[in-house]
Amino acid sequence: MMYLKRCILMGMMFSCLAAGGCGDLRFAPGQEQKQNAYLHHRTVQAAAIRADHEDVSGVLKQLTSQATRQSEAIMAYYGLPDEIPAGGSVTELLGEESNGITQQALVSAAQRPDPWDVADDFLELGIALAGVAGGVLGTRAAGALKLARQKSQALREIVSGNELFKQARPDQADDFKNAQQHQSQSTRELVVAMK
């Protein structure tokens, strides 16, 4: 009975992962994002202090105060960086070092995990869990997951090869697309999603 519950739980986990897709996966915040979050917090703090001391509207004072509180939540989520960047003065906050950190954070924030690698990792996890479950069903599940990993690798190679072909021979791209018209709609959607 316990074994059946484990198998059902594993099936539910994989179903959730498959249904959720990989579109929203991102890397954990790196040092650049943590430093940028810290600098952002220090910048809105400086703006709030400046707004308090200058002759600005009450609404602007409220906005900068609210931005400071919101920034605290962002910084708490990201965590403090290992190395705190210079940000003690307005000059430092507006300086080149601060701008460089922000630029690095933008570049690294745009990166996403490779969906192929994520799928391979999930399949590896499934194989490991099937091994832990053991027994005949565990062995069968591990075999099925290994086959799925092989098929995923084959599909990855086909899609990569097709893209290379289209880049190397742009004059034959229309013929290539016409040849693909005989594929089922689900196959075409899968390949487009994989690209």
SULQUI-V977412 format. One record per residue. N is the residue number from 1. RES is the residue in one letter. OMEGA is omega in whole degrees, 0 to 359 (NA if undefined). BURIAL is # if it has 24 or more other C-alpha atoms within 12 Angstrom, else .. Layout:
n,res,omega,burial
N,RES,OMEGA,BURIAL
N,RES,OMEGA,BURIAL
This chain:
n,res,omega,burial
1,M,180,.
2,M,181,.
3,Y,179,.
4,L,178,.
5,K,178,.
6,R,181,.
7,C,179,#
8,I,179,.
9,L,178,.
10,M,179,#
11,G,178,.
12,M,179,.
13,M,181,.
14,F,177,#
15,S,178,.
16,C,180,.
17,L,181,.
18,A,181,.
19,A,182,.
20,G,181,.
21,G,185,.
22,C,187,.
23,G,184,.
24,D,180,.
25,L,177,.
26,R,175,.
27,F,173,.
28,A,180,.
29,P,177,#
30,G,181,#
31,Q,180,#
32,E,180,#
33,Q,179,#
34,K,178,#
35,Q,180,#
36,N,177,#
37,A,178,#
38,Y,180,#
39,L,177,#
40,H,179,#
41,H,179,#
42,R,180,#
43,T,181,#
44,V,173,#
45,Q,180,#
46,A,179,#
47,A,179,#
48,A,179,#
49,I,180,#
50,R,180,.
51,A,178,.
52,D,185,.
53,H,182,.
54,E,181,.
55,D,178,.
56,V,183,.
57,S,177,.
58,G,179,.
59,V,179,.
60,L,177,.
61,K,179,#
62,Q,180,.
63,L,181,.
64,T,177,#
65,S,178,#
66,Q,179,.
67,A,178,#
68,T,179,#
69,R,179,.
70,Q,180,.
71,S,177,#
72,E,179,#
73,A,179,.
74,I,181,#
75,M,178,#
76,A,179,.
77,Y,182,.
78,Y,185,#
79,G,180,#
80,L,176,#
81,P,177,.
82,D,180,.
83,E,181,.
84,I,180,.
85,P,178,#
86,A,180,#
87,G,183,#
88,G,182,.
89,S,178,.
90,V,179,.
91,T,179,.
92,E,180,.
93,L,180,#
94,L,186,.
95,G,183,.
96,E,181,.
97,E,179,.
98,S,178,#
99,N,179,#
100,G,179,.
101,I,179,#
102,T,179,#
103,Q,178,.
104,Q,180,.
105,A,178,#
106,L,181,.
107,V,183,.
108,S,179,.
109,A,181,#
110,A,182,.
111,Q,176,.
112,R,176,.
113,P,176,.
114,D,181,.
115,P,178,#
116,W,180,#
117,D,178,.
118,V,179,#
119,A,178,#
120,D,179,#
121,D,178,.
122,F,178,#
123,L,177,#
124,E,178,#
125,L,179,.
126,G,178,#
127,I,179,#
128,A,179,.
129,L,177,#
130,A,177,#
131,G,178,.
132,V,180,.
133,A,176,#
134,G,179,.
135,G,182,.
136,V,181,.
137,L,178,.
138,G,178,#
139,T,178,.
140,R,180,.
141,A,179,#
142,A,178,#
143,G,179,.
144,A,180,.
145,L,176,#
146,K,177,#
147,L,178,.
148,A,178,.
149,R,178,#
150,Q,179,.
151,K,178,.
152,S,179,#
153,Q,179,.
154,A,179,.
155,L,178,.
156,R,180,#
157,E,179,.
158,I,180,.
159,V,179,.
160,S,179,.
161,G,178,.
162,N,179,#
163,E,177,.
164,L,179,.
165,F,181,.
166,K,178,.
167,Q,182,.
168,A,184,.
169,R,181,.
170,P,179,.
171,D,181,.
172,Q,182,.
173,A,180,.
174,D,177,.
175,D,179,.
176,F,180,.
177,K,178,.
178,N,179,.
179,A,181,.
180,Q,182,.
181,Q,181,.
182,H,178,.
183,Q,177,.
184,S,180,.
185,Q,181,.
186,S,178,.
187,T,180,.
188,R,180,.
189,E,179,.
190,L,181,.
191,V,179,.
192,V,179,.
193,A,181,.
194,M,182,#
195,K,NA,.
